[in-house]
Amino acid sequence: MIETLNNGKENNEMQTQTSILDGELLTMAEAAAILKITRKALYDWKRKGKIRTVKVAGSLVRIPAADLAALITR
């Protein structure tokens, strides 16, 4: 019974992540939540060139969903 509940929870999380990845650009907070890391860690990845970001306005940056999906499937 617990196994079934856990599997259901994992499936719901995957569906939520998939629906978020359907969009074109993600905020740093959204991407960090999907990767289960802190925003600070994600900004460190950006600075080190581990993940590509797109400047949208002023200092606001977004992460292309396709890039995040590729990173997850590596």
N, C-alpha and C positions, 0 to 999 in steps of 0.2 A: 504494500500500500504506500509506504513512504517513497519507495523507488518510483512508483507511478507519479506521485505528486512532484517529486524532484524533476522527473523527465518533463512533465507538463510545464513546470516553471522555466526550465531551460528552453523549451520550445517557444514559450511566450516571449522570453528575452530575445531569442533569435529572430522572431517575427518582428518585434519592435525595432531591433537593430536593422533589419532588412528594410523596413518601411522608412526609417530615417535615412538610410543610404540611398534611397530612391531619389532624394533631392539632389540638387547640383552642388551646393556649397554648404558646409557645416561650420558652425561657430567653434571656437577653440573649446568651449565648455561642452558642447555636444560631442565633439571628437574625443575629448578626454574621458567623458562618461562611457562612450562606446569601448574605448581601449582599456578602461578601468585603471587610468593613471591620473595624476594630478595635472591641472592646467600648467603649473610650473614646469613639470616634466615635459609636457608637450611643447612649451615655448623653448625649452632646452633642445629638444629634437629639431625644432625649426631653426634655431641658431646654428646647430651642428650640420644642418642640411639633410637630416634623416627623413624629413617630411616637407613636402612642398606646400606653400601657402600662397594665397592670392590676396593682394591688397584691394579692398573694396571702397574705402573712403577714409581719407586722412590716415590714421594709424590702425584702422580696423582691418583685420585679416580674417580670411576664411580658408577652410581646407576643402579642396575638391573631394566630393564623395567617392569618386572613382579611385582617387589616390589612396584614400583611407581603406576602401574595400581591397585594393591590391595589397596594402600593407598587412591587413588582417589575414589574407589568404596565403601569405608567404610561408 
